[in-house]
Amino acid sequence: MTILLVQALGKLQLRYQDTAVSTFPTRHAEELLSYLLLHPQTPHSREKLITLLWPDAPPDKGRARLSTTLWRLRCLFDTLGLPAATCLHADREWVTFAPQISVQLDVTCFEKCLHDAATAADPVAGWETAVSLYQGELFTGLYADWCLVERERLARLWLHTLGQLMEHHLQQHNYTAVAAIGERILQEDPLREEVHRALIHCYEQMGDYAQAIKQFHICSDLLMSELGVLPLPETIILYSNIIAHHYQTLKPKSPAPAQKSALKNAFAEFLQAGERLHSLLAQAE
């Protein structure tokens, strides 16, 4: 069966058979197509679409612009090798994206994966598939109000799913996966303290004490500069325990000459940790 593949998560792209389209004749053509793709089989009045795309245009100019934009979309479907009549239905009052072929929209697949995972005995595969489908924010480059609302909703679902995957890998002691997922979450939402804390624990378990300490500093600096708050007690305790444990593991009964340098460095880190905590407390007062 021939399928029209639509990527909406990221930059909009349409693929039919061996032909792909990712550039569009005008911004309004891309926006109109994006809106119609998200609402298939739904008739939209021309007045509604004009208000969405040209809210300040006089009625006659708005209708003319919409007609021109629909013509551009028909040409686009012709470029894909799809007769426009098999996709777009438009009369004097209504416009509908009602394709007569199968359409695979990544947004629909993304949400179906999450819906199925919610009732699955083992949801991990569904989470991973959903995350792989999320190639970027919805309709990257479009900033219409209707798009921003839906974009934010899907981004929250994606971040929540990443958090579930991170927690799963944390329970499985798969620290490499935890680190990769945690860093990805923080790229989008750097104030997620529970993610910073998971990374601190993860780096400690991997034996990378320097990175664990650095992650705490990143976390505490962000919380103080952006929110004016200290890390939660459990984050501070985790950091203190890491510093103390790191120092104790490097403290032999009779240090050999080769170990003295590492021991001095660990002790310096231990002292700096105390100073760091005092500094954070002072900033919070």
C-alpha positions as CSV (number, residue, x, y, z in Angstrom):
1,M,0.0,0.0,0.0
2,T,1.3,3.5,-0.9
3,I,1.5,5.8,2.1
4,L,2.0,9.5,2.4
5,L,4.5,9.9,5.3
6,V,4.3,13.2,7.2
7,Q,7.0,14.4,9.7
8,A,5.5,17.1,11.8
9,L,7.8,16.6,14.8
10,G,10.7,18.7,13.7
11,K,10.8,20.5,10.3
12,L,7.7,19.7,8.3
13,Q,8.4,17.1,5.6
14,L,6.2,15.1,3.3
15,R,7.3,11.9,1.5
16,Y,5.3,10.0,-1.1
17,Q,7.0,7.0,-2.7
18,D,10.5,8.3,-3.7
19,T,9.7,12.0,-3.5
20,A,10.1,14.2,-0.5
21,V,9.2,17.8,0.1
22,S,10.6,19.9,3.0
23,T,10.5,23.4,1.5
24,F,7.3,25.3,0.8
25,P,6.4,28.1,-1.5
26,T,5.4,30.6,1.2
27,R,5.3,30.7,5.0
28,H,1.5,30.9,4.8
29,A,1.4,27.8,2.6
30,E,3.4,25.9,5.1
31,E,1.3,27.1,8.0
32,L,-2.0,26.2,6.3
33,L,-0.8,22.8,5.3
34,S,0.5,22.2,8.9
35,Y,-2.9,23.1,10.3
36,L,-4.8,20.9,7.9
37,L,-2.5,18.0,8.5
38,L,-3.2,18.1,12.3
39,H,-6.9,18.1,11.7
40,P,-7.6,15.6,8.9
41,Q,-11.1,14.9,7.7
42,T,-12.3,18.0,9.5
43,P,-14.0,20.7,7.4
44,H,-12.8,24.2,8.1
45,S,-14.6,27.3,7.1
46,R,-12.7,29.7,4.9
47,E,-13.4,32.5,7.4
48,K,-11.8,30.5,10.1
49,L,-8.7,29.8,8.1
50,I,-8.5,33.5,7.0
51,T,-8.6,34.6,10.6
52,L,-5.8,32.1,11.5
53,L,-3.5,33.2,8.7
54,W,-4.4,36.8,8.0
55,P,-6.3,38.2,11.0
56,D,-5.9,41.8,9.9
57,A,-6.7,41.4,6.3
58,P,-10.0,42.8,4.8
59,P,-12.5,40.0,3.9
60,D,-12.0,40.3,0.2
61,K,-8.2,40.3,0.4
62,G,-8.3,37.4,2.9
63,R,-10.4,35.2,0.7
64,A,-8.1,36.0,-2.3
65,R,-5.0,35.1,-0.3
66,L,-6.5,31.9,0.9
67,S,-7.4,30.9,-2.7
68,T,-3.9,31.6,-3.8
69,T,-2.4,29.6,-1.0
70,L,-4.7,26.6,-1.7
71,W,-3.5,26.8,-5.3
72,R,0.1,26.6,-4.1
73,L,-0.7,23.6,-2.0
74,R,-2.3,21.8,-5.0
75,C,0.9,22.5,-6.9
76,L,2.8,21.0,-4.0
77,F,0.8,17.8,-4.1
78,D,1.3,17.6,-7.8
79,T,5.1,17.8,-7.2
80,L,4.8,14.8,-4.9
81,G,3.0,12.9,-7.6
82,L,-0.4,13.1,-5.8
83,P,-3.4,14.6,-7.6
84,A,-4.5,17.5,-5.4
85,A,-8.1,16.3,-5.6
86,T,-7.1,13.1,-3.7
87,C,-6.0,15.2,-0.7
88,L,-7.6,18.6,-0.7
89,H,-11.3,19.2,-0.9
90,A,-12.3,22.9,-1.2
91,D,-15.5,24.6,-2.2
92,R,-16.7,28.2,-1.7
93,E,-17.2,27.8,2.0
94,W,-15.2,24.9,3.3
95,V,-11.7,23.4,3.1
96,T,-10.8,19.8,4.2
97,F,-7.7,17.7,4.2
98,A,-9.4,14.4,3.3
99,P,-6.8,12.2,1.6
100,Q,-8.0,9.2,-0.3
101,I,-4.7,7.4,0.4
102,S,-3.2,6.2,3.7
103,V,-1.4,8.9,5.7
104,Q,1.1,8.2,8.4
105,L,1.6,11.2,10.7
106,D,4.4,11.0,13.2
107,V,2.4,12.9,15.8
108,T,-0.4,10.3,15.7
109,C,2.2,7.5,16.0
110,F,3.9,9.2,18.9
111,E,0.7,9.5,20.9
112,K,-0.4,6.0,20.0
113,C,2.9,4.6,21.4
114,L,2.4,6.4,24.6
115,H,-1.3,5.4,24.8
116,D,-0.3,1.7,24.3
117,A,2.6,1.9,26.7
118,A,0.3,3.2,29.5
119,T,-1.5,-0.2,29.6
120,A,1.4,-2.5,28.6
121,A,2.9,-4.9,31.0
122,D,6.3,-3.7,29.8
123,P,6.0,-0.1,28.6
124,V,9.7,0.5,27.8
125,A,9.6,-0.4,24.2
126,G,6.7,2.0,23.6
127,W,8.5,4.8,25.4
128,E,11.6,4.2,23.3
129,T,9.7,4.2,20.1
130,A,7.9,7.4,21.1
131,V,11.2,9.1,21.9
132,S,12.7,8.0,18.6
133,L,9.8,9.6,16.8
134,Y,10.2,13.0,18.5
135,Q,12.8,14.5,16.1
136,G,12.2,18.1,17.3
137,E,9.5,20.5,18.4
138,L,6.2,20.4,16.4
139,F,6.5,22.2,13.1
140,T,9.9,23.8,13.8
141,G,9.9,27.3,12.6
142,L,6.2,28.1,12.9
143,Y,5.1,30.4,15.6
144,A,1.4,30.8,15.2
145,D,-0.6,30.7,18.5
146,W,-2.4,27.4,17.6
147,C,0.9,25.8,16.9
148,L,2.6,27.0,20.1
149,V,-0.1,25.5,22.3
150,E,0.1,22.1,20.7
151,R,3.9,22.2,20.5
152,E,4.1,22.8,24.3
153,R,1.7,19.9,25.0
154,L,3.7,17.4,22.9
155,A,7.0,18.7,24.3
156,R,5.7,18.0,27.9
157,L,4.7,14.5,26.9
158,W,8.2,13.9,25.4
159,L,10.0,15.2,28.5
160,H,7.8,13.1,30.8
161,T,8.5,10.0,28.7
162,L,12.2,10.7,28.8
163,G,11.9,11.0,32.6
164,Q,10.2,7.6,32.8
165,L,12.9,6.0,30.6
166,M,15.6,7.6,32.8
167,E,14.0,6.2,36.0
168,H,13.7,2.8,34.3
169,H,17.4,2.7,33.4
170,L,18.3,4.0,36.9
171,Q,16.5,1.1,38.5
172,Q,18.4,-1.3,36.1
173,H,21.7,0.4,37.0
174,N,22.3,1.3,33.3
175,Y,24.2,4.4,34.1
176,T,25.4,5.1,30.6
177,A,21.8,5.4,29.4
178,V,20.8,7.4,32.5
179,A,23.5,10.0,31.7
180,A,22.6,10.3,28.0
181,I,18.9,10.7,28.8
182,G,19.4,13.1,31.7
183,E,21.7,15.4,29.7
184,R,19.0,15.4,27.0
185,I,16.3,16.4,29.4
186,L,18.5,19.2,30.9
187,Q,19.1,20.7,27.5
188,E,15.4,21.4,27.3
189,D,14.6,22.0,31.0
190,P,17.8,22.8,32.9
191,L,16.0,23.5,36.2
192,R,14.9,19.9,36.8
193,E,16.7,19.3,40.1
194,E,15.6,15.6,40.2
195,V,17.4,15.1,36.9
196,H,20.6,16.8,38.2
197,R,20.4,14.6,41.3
198,A,20.1,11.4,39.1
199,L,23.1,12.5,37.1
200,I,25.1,13.2,40.2
201,H,24.3,9.7,41.5
202,C,24.9,8.2,38.1
203,Y,28.4,9.7,37.7
204,E,29.3,8.6,41.2
205,Q,28.3,5.0,40.4
206,M,30.4,5.2,37.3
207,G,33.4,6.3,39.3
208,D,33.5,9.8,37.8
209,Y,33.6,11.8,41.0
210,A,34.9,14.9,39.2
211,Q,31.8,14.9,36.9
212,A,29.5,14.2,39.9
213,I,30.9,17.2,41.7
214,K,30.7,19.4,38.6
215,Q,27.1,18.4,38.1
216,F,26.2,19.5,41.6
217,H,27.9,22.9,41.0
218,I,25.9,23.3,37.8
219,C,22.7,22.5,39.6
220,S,23.3,24.7,42.6
221,D,24.4,27.7,40.4
222,L,21.3,27.4,38.2
223,L,18.9,27.1,41.1
224,M,20.4,30.1,42.8
225,S,20.7,32.3,39.7
226,E,17.4,31.5,38.2
227,L,15.2,30.8,41.2
228,G,17.1,32.2,44.2
229,V,16.9,28.9,46.1
230,L,19.2,26.2,47.4
231,P,19.2,22.6,46.2
232,L,16.9,20.4,48.2
233,P,18.4,18.7,51.3
234,E,18.6,15.3,49.5
235,T,20.7,16.8,46.8
236,I,23.1,18.5,49.2
237,I,23.4,15.3,51.3
238,L,24.2,13.3,48.2
239,Y,26.9,15.8,47.3
240,S,28.4,15.8,50.8
241,N,28.4,12.0,50.9
242,I,30.2,11.8,47.6
243,I,32.9,14.2,48.7
244,A,33.3,12.3,52.0
245,H,33.4,8.9,50.4
246,H,35.8,10.0,47.7
247,Y,38.2,11.3,50.4
248,Q,37.9,8.2,52.5
249,T,38.6,5.8,49.5
250,L,41.8,7.7,48.8
251,K,43.0,7.8,52.4
252,P,45.1,4.7,53.0
253,K,46.6,4.1,56.5
254,S,50.1,4.8,55.3
255,P,50.0,6.7,52.0
256,A,52.7,5.8,49.5
257,P,54.5,8.8,47.9
258,A,52.6,8.2,44.6
259,Q,49.3,8.5,46.5
260,K,50.0,11.7,48.3
261,S,49.1,13.9,45.4
262,A,45.7,12.3,44.9
263,L,45.1,12.4,48.6
264,K,45.9,16.1,48.8
265,N,43.6,16.8,45.9
266,A,40.7,14.8,47.5
267,F,41.2,16.6,50.8
268,A,41.2,20.0,49.0
269,E,37.9,19.0,47.3
270,F,36.5,18.0,50.7
271,L,37.4,21.4,52.2
272,Q,36.0,23.2,49.1
273,A,32.8,21.3,49.5
274,G,32.3,22.7,53.0
275,E,33.1,26.2,51.7
276,R,30.7,25.7,48.9
277,L,27.8,24.7,51.2
278,H,28.5,27.7,53.5
279,S,28.5,30.0,50.5
280,L,25.2,28.6,49.3
281,L,23.6,29.0,52.7
282,A,24.9,32.6,52.9
283,Q,23.4,33.5,49.5
284,A,20.0,32.1,50.6
285,E,19.9,34.2,53.7
